[in-house]
Amino acid sequence: MKDILGVVSKEIEKNYFDPQLKGLDWKGLTAQAREKIDKAGTVSDMVTAIFALVDKLQDSHTIFLPPGRVARIKFGFNAKAYGDEIRVYEVKKNSAAEAAGLQPGDRITSLNGYKVERATWQKMMLYFRSLQPVTRMEMGIVRGDQPVQKITVDAKVEHGQQVRDLTQIDTIYQLIREEQAEIGDDDKYHYSERPDGIGYVEFRGFPNNMELLDGLVGKIKNSKAVLVDLRGNPGGSVNALAATAGHFDAEASALMDMVGRKKTETVKVKPHQPQLSGPMFILVDSETASAGEIFARHFQVSGRAKVIGDQTSGQVVAAHFSSEKMGLDYAVMYGLEISVARVVFPGGEELEKRGVSPDIKCLPTGEQLHQKQDMCRALAYSLARKALALPEEPDNKIEIKPN
């Protein structure tokens, strides 16, 4: 672990976009982390010491991703911020959370004795699910108008090899969320084209797979108005972001500047086919991050689109991710993501720690989450019909298809 600390510290010192490391005494802090590892009683304490050093930078994309564990601990639920509240949006079937009585829409007020807040929720989940993994979560939850009740979720533990495929991890969200391992790209990206001419496309990320992304846009190429769903989109490739934006921008334009240590690189949007030029509405939420935020803000600033939903995460810098290993015959795998450039918009604006403010705020209620009613998407469809001068629909249910 001390060897891993040394590699992590040196890589950040060498590659972080700010050569002053935000004025921190980096060598002194690294020495303190080394002392904590010496005194640590568990592997989790050692891992946390390395994570805490990196976290001193308070940078959204400079993160130490710890080695995998032999045991996979599964609680079977996911939750995120809706405004200032943390609500459950998914409870997996036959899971520990379902057995404990947790339901979609429940508002979490406390977790293992800690108050739950929007600003700290992601790190809280990272701590309990990866850094210092626990097998029990004791939650205070509010359901509807009922008073606070206590729910205890005892995780299901699966034992296996100590394996984490770090080539498939490039964002902190993959440690915060409990994803199903069997879910592939085809299950994450969806589309729809309605008879009224309104297209819907869901980008759950911007992977370096333009065949996938271009194919999605191609399936709604005849749409007169389009809804772009970026909720839960953690970002992805800069090239994929710029290329995808080119389907919705009729004129070449500067998307952003990436300001690094030694140079500034301008990323441009180049229009290409198929080209969608009708009214555009972009759905975002508290987990829309990085490239997802850049996409939304670019089209919001240009007046090309209306942004609907929640304040986005404010995690917008350019970063490089690498999977690392320590050892030869018996190797410990870990990951390191380092911010290598600031993202600056043409007008000088930066979104890091700020995020995108929606034009139209939309926060589903606990009951709507419980009933799996997507009122924000329904609102976007209503606005799209209005933009096309179509009459209101009493029920705008649609069939969403996987790619």
MIBA-537561 format. One record per residue: x, z, y of N, C-alpha, C in turn. Coordinates in steps of 0.05 Angstrom, whole numbers, plus 5000, padded with zeros to 4 digits. Atoms other than C-alpha are relative to their C-alpha. Layout:
BEGIN
XZYXZYXZY;...
This chain:
BEGIN
501650004976500050005000501750005025;498250014977505850135047501249725004;499050274998508549445031497849825013;502250164989501649145046499750065030;500049924972501549535112502149855016;497850144986508249235131499449715005;500750284997505848525118497949965021;502350024981499348635156501050045029;499049944973502848945216501749785012;498350214991508048405221498549745006;501550254996503147825214498450015026;501549974975498848095270501849995024;498150004978504848225314501049725006;499050274997507047515303497949805009;501950214997500547135307497650065018;502349944983495347515348500249875027;499950174976493447115410501150155024;498949854978495447675457502750124991;497449905009503047795449500450295008;499849724992502148465484498350184982;501849845018497148685430498350205015;501849844983492548945485501350265010;498649774989497949425508500450234981;499849795019497949825444503050054992;497449945012504250175417499849934971;500550105027503849755355501950124979;498149885019510150005322499450294995;500749725003508150725335497550044983;502549985016501150615307500549934971;499350085027504050265246501450234985;498649775012508550865234498050234993;502149805005502451335239498449924975;501550095023498750905188501750044974;498249965023504850945141499950304992;500149725005504651705147497350084986;502649955012497251705130499949914971;499950105028498651295067501650204983;498449805014504051795047498450254993;501549765004499152365054497349964986;502650065011493152005024499750104972;500649915027489752284962498849794982;501350215015486251654941500849725010;499650274991486950904943498349935024;501950064978480850874988501250115027;498849894975484451325039502349825010;497950184993490450855037499049755013;501250244989486150245048498850055028;501249944974482450585105502250035021;497849984981489150745139500849735011;499250274992490950005140497849885017;502350114985483949805163499950125028;500249864975484050325218502149905020;497950114982490650055246499149735012;500950264991487849345250497650035019;502449954984481349615280500750105028;499149914973485349905339499849785021;500150224981485249215369497149955010;502850044993477649235372499349715004;500350294999477448495358498349924976;502050075020471648185319501249854976;499050175021475947705279502850074990;497549915011482248105266499450244982;501149825020480548455202501850014975;498749965026483948735140497850014979;502050015022479848555078501350124975;498649855021481649065024499849874972;500150105027483148924951497450064986;502549955016477348874902500350244983;500149765017475249444857499249924972;500850055028474349484782497050024998;502949965002467249744792498649855023;501750134980462049324829497550185004;502149814993457249794864497849855014;502250164989450349494877497750185007;502449854991444849814918497549835000;502350185002440449204921498349975025;501550054975438449174994501949905021;498650084976440648865059498450085025;501349924975439049095130501749905023;498550084976440948885200498450095025;501249924975439349005273497949815009;502250144986432848785305499750145026;499949854976433748965377501850244996;498449765003436249685377499450144973;500849875025433149845309501449864976;498950115025436249745239497750004980;502250035019431049485190500949864975;499650135026431249285117498649735000;501350265001430048545109499949884972;500050105027431448465035500350234980;499749815022430348884973499949834974;499950175023432548544909498450114977;501749925022428048554848501750154979;498849855022429749054793502650145009;497549884989435049374839499650305003;500049714995436850094853498250075024;501649964976433650034922497049984994;502950035007427049794893499150244984;500749775016427050354842499750255017;500149764983428150864898497749985020;502450034982422150584937500649885027;499450134974425750234994498549745002;501650234996421649675024501049835024;499450174976422849075071498350105023;501449904976421049285141500650295006;499449714995423250015133502250015022;498049964980427050255194501850234991;498149805008433450635176500950165025;499349834977434751225223502650154994;497649865007440451565185501049914973;498850085025445251425128502350194993;498049815009449251955090500850195022;499549804979448552435148500849895027;499250124974450451945203497649865013;502050144985445851685257500549704999;499750285003444550945250499449865027;500350144974445550495312500949714997;499250285001446249755325503049965003;497150054994453349815353501850074977;498249905021456050165291499149934972;501150055026451749905234501849834982;498350175017456449355209502450164989;497749855010462549815205499150234981;501049805018458250355173499749894972;500550125026456249885117502749914987;497350075011463449625110501450254989;498749755009465850345104498950094973;501249895024460850555051499949804976;500150205021460949895012502749904991;497450125007468249705014502450195004;497749834994473150195047499950264984;500349755014470550845019497449984984;502650065013465350594969498750254988;501649785010459851084951498149894979;502050085020454951074893497250105007;502649904991449451424931499749975030;500750014971446151284998497450165004;502349844993441551805027499149925028;500950124976437351495081497550145011;502549934986432351725133498749745008;501450254993427151175140497350055012;502649994988420951055181498549754991;501750225010415350635152497350015015;502450014985409750435199499850235020;500449774983406851035236500650264986;499449755014409151535184502550145011;497649854991414152085200502449924983;497650065014421352025178499950124971;499849905028422152075102502849944989;497450035013428252135058499849844975;499850165024430151625006502950004991;497349995012436051684959500349764981;499650245017438751044928502650054984;497749975017443451144869500749724989;499350285006447250494859500349954970;499350105027447850094795503049925001;497150045001455150064776500749814977;499250195020457949454739503050024998;497249985005464849534708501149734990;498750255008469548944700502849995008;497350034992476148664720500250045030;499649964971479148814789500549725012;499850284991477648124817498349975025;501650104977475547874885501249735007;499050274994476047124897500249975031;499650004971479047164967500049725012;500350274990478846404973497249955009;502850034993471346484981499150205021;500749804979471647045033501449935026;498850064974472746875106498550145023;501549864979468147345143499350284991;500649725006466748095147497250024988;502849985011459347945130499949994970;500050025029461247795059500850274987;499549735010463448525051497750185008;502249834991457548815090497549944984;502450085014452048425055500450024970;500050035029450348454981498949724993;500850275007450247724963499849974970;500250065028448147454896502249804993;497750175007454347154863499249724992;500850265010450346584834498949825021;501150174979447846334901502249805009;498250214991451145674919499149885026;500750124974451145234980497349875000;502650145001445044854957497750205004;502149804996441045504959500050135028;499749874974443445715028499149825023;500650194978441745095069497449864994;502650115005434644865078499149815022;501050194980430644335114497049954995;502850095002423544085127499549795021;501050194980420443495162497049974997;502949985001413143575178498749745008;501550244992407843035186499749985031;500450024971407243225260502649935014;497550094988414543005271501950215007;498249784994417743685276501850064976;498149955022424043775235501250285002;498849745002427144415212502649984983;497649995015434344525190501350275003;498849735000437745175170502949974994;497149995004445245235178500850294996;499249735006447445875143503050045005;497249994994454545725164500949715007;498850274995459145145184502549974982;497750035019463345035121501449745005;498450244998468744515118499049794980;501450175019463844065081498149825016;501750164983461243515127498049844984;502050155016457843155070497450164998;502349825002453243755062498550015027;501349974974451943845137498849745010;501150264992451143105152497549934984;502250065017446543045093497450155009;502349854990442043595120498749885025;501150124976441443275188498749734993;501150265007440142605155497250024989;502649975012434042885120497850065021;502049964979430643035187500549805023;499150194979433342425225497749885015;502250134986426442165243498350205016;501649794986424142825275499949945030;500550034971421242795346500950265014;499049754990423043525357501350154977;498549885022427743975317500450305005;499449715001428544715300502650034985;497549955013435644925285500250304995;500049715007435845595248502850094995;497349895002442345975258500050294994;500249725006439846655237501850074976;498249935022445047005194502449824997;497750195001450146455209502550145010;497649864991457046795211502149835012;498150184988460646175236501249814979;498750185019465745735200502149835014;497950194991470145135213499449895028;500350124973471344905285499449704998;500550295003471544185262497149954991;502750035009464944265225498050065022;501749934977461844595286499849765020;500050224981463944025333498649754989;501250245012461843485284497050034998;502949955002454943805272498749985027;501150014973453843885347499749715009;500150284993455143135353497549864992;502550125008448542995319497850065021;502049914981444843335377500849955029;498950054973449043125437500249705005;500050294995447842435466502549915015;497650074984454042455510502450174991;497549855006461242655495500350235020;499749774982462643345524502050204988;498249795009467543925521498350234990;501449775012465144465474501250265009;498649754993470344995489503049955001;497149995001477645155501500850234982;498949785017481545545449502750075013;497749914985486745935489501850174983;498249855017492546145445502450105014;497549904988499446445456501549795015;498250204989502945795469498649765011;501350234990497745275483497050045001;503050014998490445135501499149744988;501050245013486644655458497049975007;502850054993480144335482498649874976;501650115022474844215428497749845012;502050184988470343625444497849934980;502250095016463543415418499949695003;500250294999463242675399497349924987;502650085012456142395389500449804977;500050195023454942045323497350014986;502650045014449241825278499850184975;502550044985444142035260499950185025;500149864975442642255331497150105005;502649884994436842735346499950075029;500049974971434842715418497550135011;502549874991427943045421500450295007;499949714993426243755443501350164977;498449855019430744265409499650305005;500449714999429545005393501950124979;497949875017435045455364499250294994;500749735008433446085325502650164994;497649835003438646655328499150284994;500549725004439047385308502550165004;497749824995443747985310502449934982;497850085017447947675254500949715004;499050254992448847005287502750055014;497449934990456347005300501849755003;497850194999462446595320499049725006;500850284995461145845312497049975004;502950004996453745995307499350065029;500549934972453946315376500949775019;499050224983458145745405498049775000;502050225002453145225380497650075017;502449934985447245605409500550005030;499449984971450545745477500549735012;499450264989453045035485497549855007;502450154995446144735479498150155019;501549844981443045305519500949945029;498850054973447845205578499349725010;500550284992446744455578497149945006;502850044996439244545580498749844978;500950175022438644145516498150164982;501649845020435444725476499150265012;500849734995431545365482500850174977;499149825021434445955444497950224996;502149815006429546415409501050214980;499249805019430747085375501150255013;498849744992435247695385502749945013;497350024990441747805423501949964976;498250055022447247515380502350204999;498149785006453147915353502350035020;497749984981458447755406502650014986;497550015015463847595356501149715001;499350284994466946965385502949975008;497250084996474346815378500849814978;499050175021478346305339501950154983;498449845018481546595278501149844976;498950115024485846435218499850214977;500249825024484346735149501949924979;498250065022489246795093499650214978;500049825022488947095024502950064992;497249915005495147505007500150144973;499749845024497947834946502650155001;497649835002502948384932500650044970;499349975028506648374866500249734986;499650255015508347854813498350004975;501650005024506047994742497450145003;502549854993500948504767499749995030;500250054971498648274835497550135011;502349894985494148624885499249805021;500950204981489948124924498650145024;501449914977487748254995499849785020;500450214980485647855056500750105028;499449944972487647835129499049785018;501050184980484047505186501150085027;498749954974487547445254499049815021;500950164977484747205320502549875012;497750154989489446655344499549875027;500750114974485746425406497450115011;502549934987480546635456498349755002;501950224996474346195461498850025028;500950014972472845995533498349755005;501850234995467045555554500949865026;499150154977467945015607499750145027;500449854975465245475662501650265001;498449755000470046035643498750234985;501549795014464946435603501250064973;499249925027467046825541497750174988;502249875014462147095489500850254984;499049775015466547605454499050265012;501249754993463148285457497649985019;502450044983457347975497497849864984;502050155015453747475453498349825018;501950184987448246995471497350145004;502749894994441947245506497949784996;502050215005435846865480498449945025;501950074979431446485528497350144995;502649885008425446765490500750214978;499449795019426247435456497950014978;501949995022423147495387501150194980;499249805019423648115344497750064981;502149955018419448165281499550304996;500649725005415848825268500650074971;499649915027416849245206497949894981;502250105017410049015179500449704995;499550285005411848285189502249954981;497850025019418348375152499050084972;501149915025414548745097498349784987;501850215010409548175091501549734998;498450245001415247665095498849785018;501150184980412047345156502249935020;497950084982417046935196498749925027;501450054975413847005264501749865021;498350144982419946755301500149704995;500150285006419946095264497349885007;502650094992412446045275499849965030;500050034971413546155350501549745007;498550244994418845605350498449754995;501750245006414045115316497949975021;502150014979408645295367501249885026;498850114975413445145425500849714996;499450285005415644495392497549835002;502550154998408444265386499149975029;500750024972407244435458501849805015;498150194987413544045479499249714993;500950275008410643445441497249945009;502850034991403843545474498049984977;501849995023400643685407498250255002;501749764998394744165400501050234983;499249765015395744875375498949984971;500949995027395244975300499250294994;500749735007391445575272501950124979;498249915021396445615214502149794997;497850205002403245285216501950064977;498349975023405645455147501349744992;498650245008410744965121501550044974;498549995025414444805058503049965007;497150024994421944945066501449934974;498750095024426144565016503050065000;497149975002433144724991501349735002;498650254999438344195004500549894972;
